[in-house]
Amino acid sequence: MADRPYTLLSCSMSIDGYLDTATDERLLLSNDADLDRVDAVRADSDAILVGAATVRNDNPRLLVRAPARRAERAARGLPPTPIKVTVTSRVRLDPRAEFFVTGDTEKLVYCPSDAVAAARWRLGAVAKVIVDGGRRVDMCRLSEDLHERGVRRLMVEGGGSVHTQFLVAGLADELHLVVAPFFVGDSRAPRFVGDGHFPWNPDCHARLAEVRRIGDVVLLRYALSERFCQD
């Protein structure tokens, strides 16, 4: 495989593995201290990737929040916030979403070949780079393309379908899994991952590199490849 970025997956979930509820009300799975930790991880990344469903459902800004971290990036000649990346199959994205309208940084949209024209018409004014991902966007091909664009450290913030694709393809080097202290208990709600043949299974364990209590949540940090950086 060609070169790809060092890839860190970041996720918060309930004790029973859910990312949200099945209702329209957003579920808070973190706390201020953990959000600050996530902000530090973002500041250390070259690009942040989320799926189109996350853009629609959560309307994330994906910005580096702390002024000191933005200033440190600027001192290194970088934009205040890493490049924003999303993946869509049907281009059901609102150009007014926070993903597109906030942050002085590049926005990249990967979509299938047959959706490129629609993506350029709908999103061309807010996302200058629309990437033809082939008949079906493949995360391996996407990772290689990001590396060619200078991305050396990629942070993937979800959702479940995107996490599943990166994990099944063996493209993740590190996983930050935050567990909130409650259950959701509704099988209609979205889960951390879907079905798949994962490289880590009962015969091949992921390595637990760190366990950290952050207020009332717990961070589990897993090493998923030999490229894992312990820092």
PyRosetta script that sets phi, psi and omega in degrees:
from pyrosetta import init, pose_from_sequence

init()
pose = pose_from_sequence("MADRPYTLLSCSMSIDGYLDTATDERLLLSNDADLDRVDAVRADSDAILVGAATVRNDNPRLLVRAPARRAERAARGLPPTPIKVTVTSRVRLDPRAEFFVTGDTEKLVYCPSDAVAAARWRLGAVAKVIVDGGRRVDMCRLSEDLHERGVRRLMVEGGGSVHTQFLVAGLADELHLVVAPFFVGDSRAPRFVGDGHFPWNPDCHARLAEVRRIGDVVLLRYALSERFCQD")
pose.set_psi(1, 143.5)
pose.set_omega(1, 177.1)
pose.set_phi(2, -65.9)
pose.set_psi(2, 172.3)
pose.set_omega(2, -179.8)
pose.set_phi(3, -61.9)
pose.set_psi(3, 147.3)
pose.set_omega(3, 176.0)
pose.set_phi(4, -141.0)
pose.set_psi(4, 162.3)
pose.set_omega(4, 179.1)
pose.set_phi(5, -68.3)
pose.set_psi(5, 155.0)
pose.set_omega(5, 165.4)
pose.set_phi(6, -63.8)
pose.set_psi(6, 125.7)
pose.set_omega(6, -169.1)
pose.set_phi(7, -118.9)
pose.set_psi(7, 122.5)
pose.set_omega(7, -179.7)
pose.set_phi(8, -114.9)
pose.set_psi(8, 122.7)
pose.set_omega(8, 176.2)
pose.set_phi(9, -94.9)
pose.set_psi(9, 133.6)
pose.set_omega(9, -178.3)
pose.set_phi(10, -125.2)
pose.set_psi(10, 129.1)
pose.set_omega(10, -175.8)
pose.set_phi(11, -152.1)
pose.set_psi(11, 142.8)
pose.set_omega(11, 170.5)
pose.set_phi(12, -116.8)
pose.set_psi(12, 138.0)
pose.set_omega(12, -177.0)
pose.set_phi(13, -147.3)
pose.set_psi(13, 165.5)
pose.set_omega(13, 175.0)
pose.set_phi(14, -76.5)
pose.set_psi(14, 172.6)
pose.set_omega(14, 178.4)
pose.set_phi(15, -57.5)
pose.set_psi(15, -35.1)
pose.set_omega(15, -179.1)
pose.set_phi(16, -93.8)
pose.set_psi(16, 18.3)
pose.set_omega(16, 167.1)
pose.set_phi(17, 85.7)
pose.set_psi(17, 19.9)
pose.set_omega(17, -179.2)
pose.set_phi(18, -100.4)
pose.set_psi(18, 146.2)
pose.set_omega(18, -179.8)
pose.set_phi(19, -92.2)
pose.set_psi(19, -17.5)
pose.set_omega(19, -174.0)
pose.set_phi(20, -165.9)
pose.set_psi(20, -178.3)
pose.set_omega(20, 172.3)
pose.set_phi(21, -96.1)
pose.set_psi(21, 177.8)
pose.set_omega(21, 177.4)
pose.set_phi(22, -90.4)
pose.set_psi(22, 5.0)
pose.set_omega(22, -179.9)
pose.set_phi(23, -101.4)
pose.set_psi(23, 179.3)
pose.set_omega(23, 179.1)
pose.set_phi(24, -80.4)
pose.set_psi(24, -10.9)
pose.set_omega(24, -178.6)
pose.set_phi(25, -78.7)
pose.set_psi(25, 124.9)
pose.set_omega(25, -177.6)
pose.set_phi(26, -70.6)
pose.set_psi(26, 137.7)
pose.set_omega(26, -177.9)
pose.set_phi(27, -95.3)
pose.set_psi(27, 126.5)
pose.set_omega(27, 178.4)
pose.set_phi(28, -87.9)
pose.set_psi(28, 116.1)
pose.set_omega(28, -174.6)
pose.set_phi(29, -112.4)
pose.set_psi(29, 6.0)
pose.set_omega(29, -175.5)
pose.set_phi(30, -137.5)
pose.set_psi(30, -173.6)
pose.set_omega(30, 176.9)
pose.set_phi(31, -139.5)
pose.set_psi(31, 175.9)
pose.set_omega(31, -173.8)
pose.set_phi(32, -60.5)
pose.set_psi(32, -41.0)
pose.set_omega(32, -178.8)
pose.set_phi(33, -65.2)
pose.set_psi(33, -40.1)
pose.set_omega(33, 178.9)
pose.set_phi(34, -71.7)
pose.set_psi(34, -36.6)
pose.set_omega(34, 176.3)
pose.set_phi(35, -61.4)
pose.set_psi(35, -34.9)
pose.set_omega(35, 176.3)
pose.set_phi(36, -67.3)
pose.set_psi(36, -38.1)
pose.set_omega(36, 175.8)
pose.set_phi(37, -61.3)
pose.set_psi(37, -45.1)
pose.set_omega(37, 178.6)
pose.set_phi(38, -60.8)
pose.set_psi(38, -39.1)
pose.set_omega(38, 178.4)
pose.set_phi(39, -60.0)
pose.set_psi(39, -39.3)
pose.set_omega(39, 178.4)
pose.set_phi(40, -66.2)
pose.set_psi(40, -39.0)
pose.set_omega(40, 177.6)
pose.set_phi(41, -65.3)
pose.set_psi(41, -42.6)
pose.set_omega(41, 176.5)
pose.set_phi(42, -58.1)
pose.set_psi(42, -45.9)
pose.set_omega(42, -176.3)
pose.set_phi(43, -62.4)
pose.set_psi(43, -24.3)
pose.set_omega(43, -179.0)
pose.set_phi(44, -91.6)
pose.set_psi(44, 3.7)
pose.set_omega(44, -176.0)
pose.set_phi(45, -104.1)
pose.set_psi(45, 157.9)
pose.set_omega(45, 174.3)
pose.set_phi(46, -92.2)
pose.set_psi(46, -26.4)
pose.set_omega(46, -180.0)
pose.set_phi(47, -152.9)
pose.set_psi(47, 150.6)
pose.set_omega(47, 177.1)
pose.set_phi(48, -122.5)
pose.set_psi(48, 129.3)
pose.set_omega(48, -177.1)
pose.set_phi(49, -117.7)
pose.set_psi(49, 135.0)
pose.set_omega(49, 170.7)
pose.set_phi(50, -137.2)
pose.set_psi(50, 155.6)
pose.set_omega(50, 177.0)
pose.set_phi(51, -78.1)
pose.set_psi(51, 164.9)
pose.set_omega(51, -178.9)
pose.set_phi(52, -61.9)
pose.set_psi(52, -35.5)
pose.set_omega(52, 179.8)
pose.set_phi(53, -62.8)
pose.set_psi(53, -36.8)
pose.set_omega(53, 177.4)
pose.set_phi(54, -66.6)
pose.set_psi(54, -40.3)
pose.set_omega(54, 176.9)
pose.set_phi(55, -60.5)
pose.set_psi(55, -42.8)
pose.set_omega(55, -178.7)
pose.set_phi(56, -70.9)
pose.set_psi(56, -47.5)
pose.set_omega(56, -170.5)
pose.set_phi(57, -82.2)
pose.set_psi(57, -37.9)
pose.set_omega(57, -175.6)
pose.set_phi(58, -102.2)
pose.set_psi(58, -19.6)
pose.set_omega(58, -177.9)
pose.set_phi(59, 48.4)
pose.set_psi(59, 54.1)
pose.set_omega(59, -176.4)
pose.set_phi(60, -75.2)
pose.set_psi(60, 147.9)
pose.set_omega(60, 175.7)
pose.set_phi(61, -84.8)
pose.set_psi(61, -33.2)
pose.set_omega(61, 179.0)
pose.set_phi(62, 56.9)
pose.set_psi(62, 45.0)
pose.set_omega(62, 179.4)
pose.set_phi(63, -105.9)
pose.set_psi(63, 152.9)
pose.set_omega(63, 166.0)
pose.set_phi(64, -77.3)
pose.set_psi(64, 121.2)
pose.set_omega(64, -170.3)
pose.set_phi(65, -89.3)
pose.set_psi(65, -40.9)
pose.set_omega(65, -173.5)
pose.set_phi(66, -69.3)
pose.set_psi(66, 125.0)
pose.set_omega(66, 179.1)
pose.set_phi(67, -55.8)
pose.set_psi(67, -38.5)
pose.set_omega(67, -179.0)
pose.set_phi(68, -64.2)
pose.set_psi(68, -37.3)
pose.set_omega(68, 179.4)
pose.set_phi(69, -71.8)
pose.set_psi(69, -38.1)
pose.set_omega(69, 176.1)
pose.set_phi(70, -63.5)
pose.set_psi(70, -41.1)
pose.set_omega(70, -180.0)
pose.set_phi(71, -65.6)
pose.set_psi(71, -38.9)
pose.set_omega(71, 179.1)
pose.set_phi(72, -64.7)
pose.set_psi(72, -39.4)
pose.set_omega(72, 176.3)
pose.set_phi(73, -64.3)
pose.set_psi(73, -43.8)
pose.set_omega(73, 179.9)
pose.set_phi(74, -61.3)
pose.set_psi(74, -37.5)
pose.set_omega(74, 178.8)
pose.set_phi(75, -63.9)
pose.set_psi(75, -24.3)
pose.set_omega(75, 177.3)
pose.set_phi(76, -92.5)
pose.set_psi(76, 8.1)
pose.set_omega(76, 178.6)
pose.set_phi(77, 78.6)
pose.set_psi(77, 21.5)
pose.set_omega(77, -178.3)
pose.set_phi(78, -106.6)
pose.set_psi(78, 157.1)
pose.set_omega(78, 172.8)
pose.set_phi(79, -65.2)
pose.set_psi(79, 155.8)
pose.set_omega(79, -177.7)
pose.set_phi(80, -57.6)
pose.set_psi(80, -30.2)
pose.set_omega(80, -179.3)
pose.set_phi(81, -125.5)
pose.set_psi(81, 141.8)
pose.set_omega(81, 177.8)
pose.set_phi(82, -60.0)
pose.set_psi(82, 162.9)
pose.set_omega(82, 174.4)
pose.set_phi(83, -54.9)
pose.set_psi(83, 139.1)
pose.set_omega(83, 176.2)
pose.set_phi(84, -100.0)
pose.set_psi(84, 135.6)
pose.set_omega(84, -177.6)
pose.set_phi(85, -130.7)
pose.set_psi(85, 136.2)
pose.set_omega(85, 172.0)
pose.set_phi(86, -136.3)
pose.set_psi(86, 160.6)
pose.set_omega(86, -178.8)
pose.set_phi(87, -126.0)
pose.set_psi(87, 130.6)
pose.set_omega(87, -179.0)
pose.set_phi(88, -140.2)
pose.set_psi(88, 144.1)
pose.set_omega(88, 177.4)
pose.set_phi(89, -100.1)
pose.set_psi(89, -32.5)
pose.set_omega(89, -175.8)
pose.set_phi(90, -118.6)
pose.set_psi(90, 5.2)
pose.set_omega(90, 176.2)
pose.set_phi(91, 56.4)
pose.set_psi(91, 37.5)
pose.set_omega(91, 175.7)
pose.set_phi(92, -88.5)
pose.set_psi(92, 65.5)
pose.set_omega(92, -177.4)
pose.set_phi(93, -125.3)
pose.set_psi(93, 140.3)
pose.set_omega(93, -179.9)
pose.set_phi(94, -89.3)
pose.set_psi(94, 119.7)
pose.set_omega(94, 179.4)
pose.set_phi(95, -62.3)
pose.set_psi(95, -13.0)
pose.set_omega(95, 177.4)
pose.set_phi(96, -90.1)
pose.set_psi(96, 0.7)
pose.set_omega(96, -180.0)
pose.set_phi(97, -61.5)
pose.set_psi(97, 150.3)
pose.set_omega(97, -179.5)
pose.set_phi(98, -57.0)
pose.set_psi(98, -33.9)
pose.set_omega(98, 178.3)
pose.set_phi(99, -50.9)
pose.set_psi(99, -41.5)
pose.set_omega(99, -174.7)
pose.set_phi(100, -89.7)
pose.set_psi(100, -36.2)
pose.set_omega(100, -168.5)
pose.set_phi(101, -95.5)
pose.set_psi(101, -9.5)
pose.set_omega(101, 179.0)
pose.set_phi(102, -110.2)
pose.set_psi(102, 146.4)
pose.set_omega(102, 174.5)
pose.set_phi(103, 90.7)
pose.set_psi(103, 127.4)
pose.set_omega(103, 178.1)
pose.set_phi(104, -87.5)
pose.set_psi(104, 74.4)
pose.set_omega(104, -179.2)
pose.set_phi(105, -151.8)
pose.set_psi(105, 166.6)
pose.set_omega(105, -178.6)
pose.set_phi(106, -73.4)
pose.set_psi(106, 141.6)
pose.set_omega(106, 175.0)
pose.set_phi(107, -116.8)
pose.set_psi(107, 126.5)
pose.set_omega(107, -179.8)
pose.set_phi(108, -113.6)
pose.set_psi(108, 135.8)
pose.set_omega(108, 176.5)
pose.set_phi(109, -121.9)
pose.set_psi(109, 121.4)
pose.set_omega(109, 175.2)
pose.set_phi(110, -101.4)
pose.set_psi(110, 132.8)
pose.set_omega(110, -179.1)
pose.set_phi(111, -149.4)
pose.set_psi(111, 163.9)
pose.set_omega(111, 177.4)
pose.set_phi(112, -65.4)
pose.set_psi(112, 160.2)
pose.set_omega(112, -177.8)
pose.set_phi(113, -55.2)
pose.set_psi(113, -41.7)
pose.set_omega(113, -176.1)
pose.set_phi(114, -75.5)
pose.set_psi(114, -1.0)
pose.set_omega(114, 178.4)
pose.set_phi(115, -112.1)
pose.set_psi(115, -0.6)
pose.set_omega(115, -175.6)
pose.set_phi(116, -61.3)
pose.set_psi(116, -46.3)
pose.set_omega(116, -178.3)
pose.set_phi(117, -60.8)
pose.set_psi(117, -44.0)
pose.set_omega(117, 179.5)
pose.set_phi(118, -64.4)
pose.set_psi(118, -39.4)
pose.set_omega(118, -180.0)
pose.set_phi(119, -65.2)
pose.set_psi(119, -41.0)
pose.set_omega(119, 179.3)
pose.set_phi(120, -67.1)
pose.set_psi(120, -36.7)
pose.set_omega(120, 179.3)
pose.set_phi(121, -69.4)
pose.set_psi(121, -42.0)
pose.set_omega(121, -174.5)
pose.set_phi(122, -82.7)
pose.set_psi(122, -36.4)
pose.set_omega(122, -169.3)
pose.set_phi(123, -119.8)
pose.set_psi(123, -1.9)
pose.set_omega(123, -174.1)
pose.set_phi(124, -57.1)
pose.set_psi(124, -29.2)
pose.set_omega(124, -178.8)
pose.set_phi(125, -76.5)
pose.set_psi(125, -21.4)
pose.set_omega(125, -176.2)
pose.set_phi(126, -115.0)
pose.set_psi(126, -15.7)
pose.set_omega(126, 176.9)
pose.set_phi(127, -130.4)
pose.set_psi(127, 100.6)
pose.set_omega(127, -173.8)
pose.set_phi(128, -69.8)
pose.set_psi(128, -20.3)
pose.set_omega(128, -177.4)
pose.set_phi(129, -114.2)
pose.set_psi(129, 107.3)
pose.set_omega(129, 173.7)
pose.set_phi(130, -107.9)
pose.set_psi(130, 119.2)
pose.set_omega(130, -172.7)
pose.set_phi(131, -106.2)
pose.set_psi(131, 127.9)
pose.set_omega(131, 174.9)
pose.set_phi(132, -74.0)
pose.set_psi(132, 110.5)
pose.set_omega(132, -176.5)
pose.set_phi(133, -92.1)
pose.set_psi(133, 8.3)
pose.set_omega(133, -178.5)
pose.set_phi(134, 93.3)
pose.set_psi(134, -170.3)
pose.set_omega(134, -177.4)
pose.set_phi(135, -58.5)
pose.set_psi(135, -38.2)
pose.set_omega(135, 174.5)
pose.set_phi(136, -141.9)
pose.set_psi(136, 130.3)
pose.set_omega(136, -176.3)
pose.set_phi(137, -62.3)
pose.set_psi(137, 122.1)
pose.set_omega(137, -179.1)
pose.set_phi(138, -107.4)
pose.set_psi(138, 129.2)
pose.set_omega(138, -175.0)
pose.set_phi(139, -66.3)
pose.set_psi(139, -28.4)
pose.set_omega(139, 176.7)
pose.set_phi(140, -66.5)
pose.set_psi(140, -48.2)
pose.set_omega(140, 178.1)
pose.set_phi(141, -62.9)
pose.set_psi(141, -41.1)
pose.set_omega(141, 177.7)
pose.set_phi(142, -60.6)
pose.set_psi(142, -45.8)
pose.set_omega(142, -179.4)
pose.set_phi(143, -60.7)
pose.set_psi(143, -42.7)
pose.set_omega(143, 178.8)
pose.set_phi(144, -63.9)
pose.set_psi(144, -39.7)
pose.set_omega(144, 179.0)
pose.set_phi(145, -65.3)
pose.set_psi(145, -41.8)
pose.set_omega(145, 177.7)
pose.set_phi(146, -61.7)
pose.set_psi(146, -39.5)
pose.set_omega(146, 178.7)
pose.set_phi(147, -62.9)
pose.set_psi(147, -40.3)
pose.set_omega(147, 178.0)
pose.set_phi(148, -63.8)
pose.set_psi(148, -26.2)
pose.set_omega(148, 178.5)
pose.set_phi(149, -87.8)
pose.set_psi(149, 5.9)
pose.set_omega(149, 175.2)
pose.set_phi(150, 97.7)
pose.set_psi(150, 3.5)
pose.set_omega(150, 179.0)
pose.set_phi(151, -79.1)
pose.set_psi(151, 118.2)
pose.set_omega(151, -179.7)
pose.set_phi(152, -107.5)
pose.set_psi(152, -20.8)
pose.set_omega(152, 179.6)
pose.set_phi(153, -135.8)
pose.set_psi(153, 115.3)
pose.set_omega(153, -175.7)
pose.set_phi(154, -112.4)
pose.set_psi(154, 130.7)
pose.set_omega(154, 175.0)
pose.set_phi(155, -107.9)
pose.set_psi(155, 124.0)
pose.set_omega(155, 179.9)
pose.set_phi(156, -107.3)
pose.set_psi(156, 119.5)
pose.set_omega(156, -175.8)
pose.set_phi(157, -108.9)
pose.set_psi(157, 16.7)
pose.set_omega(157, 173.5)
pose.set_phi(158, 109.4)
pose.set_psi(158, -172.6)
pose.set_omega(158, 2.5)
pose.set_phi(159, -87.2)
pose.set_psi(159, -152.0)
pose.set_omega(159, -172.5)
pose.set_phi(160, -58.7)
pose.set_psi(160, -41.5)
pose.set_omega(160, -179.4)
pose.set_phi(161, -64.1)
pose.set_psi(161, -42.9)
pose.set_omega(161, 179.3)
pose.set_phi(162, -66.4)
pose.set_psi(162, -44.7)
pose.set_omega(162, 177.5)
pose.set_phi(163, -58.8)
pose.set_psi(163, -43.7)
pose.set_omega(163, 180.0)
pose.set_phi(164, -59.2)
pose.set_psi(164, -45.7)
pose.set_omega(164, -178.2)
pose.set_phi(165, -63.3)
pose.set_psi(165, -42.6)
pose.set_omega(165, 178.7)
pose.set_phi(166, -66.1)
pose.set_psi(166, -41.8)
pose.set_omega(166, -178.0)
pose.set_phi(167, -69.1)
pose.set_psi(167, -47.1)
pose.set_omega(167, -179.1)
pose.set_phi(168, -61.4)
pose.set_psi(168, -36.0)
pose.set_omega(168, -179.5)
pose.set_phi(169, -79.3)
pose.set_psi(169, -3.3)
pose.set_omega(169, -179.7)
pose.set_phi(170, 68.7)
pose.set_psi(170, 32.7)
pose.set_omega(170, -176.0)
pose.set_phi(171, -99.0)
pose.set_psi(171, -0.2)
pose.set_omega(171, -177.1)
pose.set_phi(172, -98.0)
pose.set_psi(172, 134.7)
pose.set_omega(172, 177.0)
pose.set_phi(173, -100.4)
pose.set_psi(173, -24.2)
pose.set_omega(173, -174.4)
pose.set_phi(174, -152.6)
pose.set_psi(174, 144.3)
pose.set_omega(174, 177.9)
pose.set_phi(175, -128.6)
pose.set_psi(175, 126.8)
pose.set_omega(175, 171.3)
pose.set_phi(176, -106.9)
pose.set_psi(176, 110.4)
pose.set_omega(176, -176.9)
pose.set_phi(177, -116.1)
pose.set_psi(177, 113.2)
pose.set_omega(177, 179.9)
pose.set_phi(178, -101.2)
pose.set_psi(178, 129.2)
pose.set_omega(178, -177.7)
pose.set_phi(179, -109.8)
pose.set_psi(179, 121.0)
pose.set_omega(179, 177.8)
pose.set_phi(180, -84.5)
pose.set_psi(180, 154.0)
pose.set_omega(180, -170.8)
pose.set_phi(181, -86.8)
pose.set_psi(181, 49.4)
pose.set_omega(181, 177.3)
pose.set_phi(182, -159.5)
pose.set_psi(182, 167.8)
pose.set_omega(182, 178.2)
pose.set_phi(183, -105.8)
pose.set_psi(183, 151.8)
pose.set_omega(183, 172.1)
pose.set_phi(184, -98.3)
pose.set_psi(184, -46.4)
pose.set_omega(184, 171.8)
pose.set_phi(185, 66.6)
pose.set_psi(185, 33.4)
pose.set_omega(185, -179.6)
pose.set_phi(186, -139.1)
pose.set_psi(186, 108.4)
pose.set_omega(186, -175.6)
pose.set_phi(187, -66.4)
pose.set_psi(187, -10.4)
pose.set_omega(187, 176.1)
pose.set_phi(188, -78.9)
pose.set_psi(188, -16.8)
pose.set_omega(188, -177.4)
pose.set_phi(189, -76.6)
pose.set_psi(189, 155.4)
pose.set_omega(189, 179.2)
pose.set_phi(190, -72.2)
pose.set_psi(190, 142.1)
pose.set_omega(190, -178.7)
pose.set_phi(191, -104.9)
pose.set_psi(191, 166.9)
pose.set_omega(191, 179.4)
pose.set_phi(192, -57.0)
pose.set_psi(192, -47.3)
pose.set_omega(192, 176.3)
pose.set_phi(193, -137.6)
pose.set_psi(193, 160.3)
pose.set_omega(193, 173.6)
pose.set_phi(194, -99.8)
pose.set_psi(194, -165.3)
pose.set_omega(194, 179.2)
pose.set_phi(195, -69.2)
pose.set_psi(195, 149.8)
pose.set_omega(195, 178.1)
pose.set_phi(196, 172.4)
pose.set_psi(196, 166.6)
pose.set_omega(196, 175.8)
pose.set_phi(197, -97.4)
pose.set_psi(197, 97.5)
pose.set_omega(197, -174.9)
pose.set_phi(198, -88.4)
pose.set_psi(198, 144.0)
pose.set_omega(198, 177.3)
pose.set_phi(199, -61.3)
pose.set_psi(199, -25.4)
pose.set_omega(199, -179.1)
pose.set_phi(200, -103.2)
pose.set_psi(200, 120.1)
pose.set_omega(200, -172.0)
pose.set_phi(201, -150.2)
pose.set_psi(201, -174.6)
pose.set_omega(201, -178.8)
pose.set_phi(202, -57.8)
pose.set_psi(202, -21.3)
pose.set_omega(202, 179.6)
pose.set_phi(203, -98.1)
pose.set_psi(203, -9.9)
pose.set_omega(203, -178.2)
pose.set_phi(204, -144.9)
pose.set_psi(204, 98.1)
pose.set_omega(204, -172.7)
pose.set_phi(205, -84.9)
pose.set_psi(205, 143.2)
pose.set_omega(205, 166.7)
pose.set_phi(206, -71.1)
pose.set_psi(206, 149.3)
pose.set_omega(206, -178.5)
pose.set_phi(207, -91.8)
pose.set_psi(207, 123.0)
pose.set_omega(207, 176.3)
pose.set_phi(208, -78.7)
pose.set_psi(208, 112.2)
pose.set_omega(208, -174.6)
pose.set_phi(209, -94.5)
pose.set_psi(209, -24.6)
pose.set_omega(209, -176.6)
pose.set_phi(210, -160.8)
pose.set_psi(210, 143.2)
pose.set_omega(210, 169.0)
pose.set_phi(211, -126.5)
pose.set_psi(211, 124.7)
pose.set_omega(211, -176.3)
pose.set_phi(212, -135.7)
pose.set_psi(212, 126.1)
pose.set_omega(212, 173.9)
pose.set_phi(213, -82.1)
pose.set_psi(213, 127.6)
pose.set_omega(213, 178.9)
pose.set_phi(214, -125.8)
pose.set_psi(214, 90.3)
pose.set_omega(214, -173.9)
pose.set_phi(215, 62.8)
pose.set_psi(215, -123.9)
pose.set_omega(215, -177.6)
pose.set_phi(216, -97.0)
pose.set_psi(216, 10.1)
pose.set_omega(216, 174.3)
pose.set_phi(217, -116.8)
pose.set_psi(217, 164.4)
pose.set_omega(217, -179.5)
pose.set_phi(218, -124.7)
pose.set_psi(218, 131.6)
pose.set_omega(218, 174.5)
pose.set_phi(219, -95.9)
pose.set_psi(219, 123.5)
pose.set_omega(219, 172.2)
pose.set_phi(220, -108.4)
pose.set_psi(220, 119.7)
pose.set_omega(220, -178.2)
pose.set_phi(221, -110.3)
pose.set_psi(221, 119.7)
pose.set_omega(221, -176.2)
pose.set_phi(222, -112.3)
pose.set_psi(222, 137.7)
pose.set_omega(222, 171.1)
pose.set_phi(223, -89.6)
pose.set_psi(223, 122.8)
pose.set_omega(223, -174.9)
pose.set_phi(224, -113.1)
pose.set_psi(224, -2.4)
pose.set_omega(224, 177.6)
pose.set_phi(225, -154.4)
pose.set_psi(225, 170.3)
pose.set_omega(225, 178.5)
pose.set_phi(226, -71.0)
pose.set_psi(226, -10.7)
pose.set_omega(226, 178.6)
pose.set_phi(227, -85.8)
pose.set_psi(227, -1.9)
pose.set_omega(227, -177.4)
pose.set_phi(228, -51.6)
pose.set_psi(228, 132.1)
pose.set_omega(228, -179.6)
pose.set_phi(229, -104.7)
pose.set_psi(229, 112.0)
pose.set_omega(229, 177.0)
pose.set_phi(230, -86.8)
pose.set_psi(230, 111.7)
pose.set_omega(230, 179.1)
pose.set_phi(231, -142.3)
pose.dump_pdb("model.pdb")
